[in-house]
């Protein structure tokens, strides 16, 4: 009986020791993983956000013969890491919703070379009522207050009068206008925004290019990098790249209008510091809310 008792204690002790080692190992791995995540989290929290507004226009009366344009020796390219802005109208377009997102499952099959209509396989039946929730394919509208690169509504614009003046002027053509919010970082980590406007021949716009907003080395100024090109109306059919380019960079002060000049194009731009509001919790309180509990009587 004593031997059985001692044997049982040894087995239990050995098992507990093994479990303790496993728990300690898991704790160490979790600690290392958490430590590895700290720089990313701190970097996200430390990112400074700005609200950007920009209008790009062309001059209708510029004289290409009076200017000596440098020949473009290769096709113009976008700035690195260029992306499109997120437009709420595109997100709400029914054509952008796939059948799988709308119903929770595939409705049709891929097109194949069937001989007759009768050879087509039947589509999956559509279940009545709302589709079941699936976290991996859940749909979320952009959060204008917290998501980056979302086009802002007119109520957030400061260039309405400026754009109205450009549109009424016979000497100018407004080609692009947008306002959005984004974090601003150093050049190596910054994101460029694609811009386009003017006449569209089905494949390309009259004006295309990209702009980027980054910090200067001291991070006390926001810098705009613009690489934009527009069709040269005076170019003949023998010109391989019939474009006129605007390639400029400019340090900017916050809350001020800035103008980038060019014989054929102009850019009006403004950046304003922006504070991302905290997310609301399930209780309806956000991170900035402080709850004071009255003292117990």
Secondary structure, DSSP 8 states (H G I E B T S, - for coil): -HHHHHHHHHHHHHHHHHHHHHHHHHHHHHHHHHHHHHHHHHHHHH-EEEEEEEEEEEETT--GGGS------S-----TTEE--B-HHHHH-GGGS-HHHHHSS--S------SSGGGS-------SSS----GGG------TTTSTTB---GGG-S-HHHHHHHHH-TTEEEEEEEEEEEEEB-GGG--EEEEEEEEE-SS-EEEEEEEEEEE-TTSSSEEEEEEEEEE-TT--TT-SS-EEEEEEEEEE-TTS-EEEE-SSEEEEEEEEEE-----B-TTS-BTT---------
